[in-house]
C-alpha cells in the first residue's frame, strides 16, 4: 500500500477535487491542513519545496497542484 498525504487548506477548490479523486478511487490518505498545522506548513515549504495547495505525497514522490494524471500514474490507477 502506498503512503499518501495531501497538504491542503480551507477554501481551496483544487484540494477538494483531489480529495474527491482519492476518495472515488478508495485511496486512503492523511490530510494536513496547512492553515492550522504549522509543522505541516513548514514541511510543505522547507522539505517538499512547495508553496501551494494541494500538494500530495505518494511515498517519496511529490505532486504539486492539480495533476490527476501524475497521481494516476503514481497510484497505479487504470
Secondary structure, 3 states (H helix, E strand, C coil): CCCEEEEECCCCHHHHHHHHHHHHCCCCCEEEECCCCHHHHHHHHHHCCCCCCCEEEECCEEEECCCHHHHHHHHCCC
